[in-house]
Amino acid sequence: MVLKLRKIYKSPLVIFLSLLLIANMAFTASAANLEESMQALSFTDSKGTVLPYRLYVPDDYDSGKEYPLLLFLHGAGERGSDNTVQIKYNVKILERIVDSADSGHDCIIVAPQCASNHQWVNTPWGNGSYNQDQVPISKYMAATVELLKNIQNEYSVDENRLYVTGLSMGGYGTWDIIIRYPDMFAAALPVCGAGDPSKAELIKDVAIWAFHGDKDDVVPVSGSRDMAAALEECGGNITYSEYEGVNHFSWHNAYAEPDLLSWLFEQSRQEQDVPEPPESTTSLVPTETTGGYPIETTDGDPTETAKDSGTPKTGAGSFTTILFILVIASLMTVLCYVVKKRKAE
């Protein structure tokens, strides 16, 4: 019986299944950590719009100290009302901040959730740049602005260090909110979005690092190119990274940029001398990512759309990690089989 059990435990199938279990644990770990770290709350604005949101406050929060605040705007695939999915997928930047041991990265994070069938910006994704004068602020963006003001009143927030980032639908939202409120944010990280280039002058003093994949067939790369060119023309503080060969999922590259957090947390509306952007991303010419993530990673067809409104669905941010672990697991299984066969001979 003992010998039989040992053979079972050493079989390639059992080893493979065990490694699959480990892979599954890796897939859920980061999401679980964010769910535990970020409070699930709800805010109702002056017009009655209910906005679910997650809030992260540093464990050693001190009301006598002022903290920067980061607003995170999710993509279309994370819409809903569960107040969970918006921090479960595509949130590498949030994970990096929460897991950082650098006290200079301590900040308050706000991650609201837009309802199904609604958008941060009421404009078609496939059109790219748009005229903001013809697009009133959406009800969920208006609620988000009220939420930010409420949090600033409740917590010790450094009003000169408000930051915003968003991907896809949230990339549109990032451009939209800084243009509507140009004096609110010190820095912005719009990923695969678009804005109104005619209003670039309004945000020329906002430190912006924008990202897009040059093969994006969901949100046209022209949206980011238009904004970057308009800001460069008016002397804006713009850094633009365009990833060669990358489709819609450029947030994997953007949020893995090694210098991302150091660049972000150096920005302040009080600063007169703005830190120079990383040398590898100062040009409007397409550049390779300096991050460690593979390009174009998602858990579905890049053209797959959300069922509720026909808008792009964003893929799981941890898919790359899972794929890597599964490959390693498969190689280890084959290796164990080979070793076992040789011993038998």
Secondary structure, DSSP 4 states (H G I P E B T S, - for coil): -HHHHHHHHHSHHHHHHHHHHHHHHHHHHHHHHHHHHSEEEEEE-TT--EEEEEEE--TT--TTS-EEEEEEE--GGG-SSSSSGGGTSS-HHHHHHHH---GGG--EEEEE-PPTT--SS-S-GGG-S--GGGSPPPHHHHHHHHHHHHHHHHS-EEEEEEEEEEETHHHHHHHHHHHHSTTT-SEEEEES----GGGGGGGTTSEEEEEEETT-SSS-THHHHHHHHHHHHTT--EEEEEETT--S-THHHHTT-TTHHHHHHT--TT-SSPPPPPGGG-SSS-B---SSSPSS--SS-TT-B-TTTSPBPPPPTTHHHHHHHHHHHHHHHHHHHHHHHHHH-
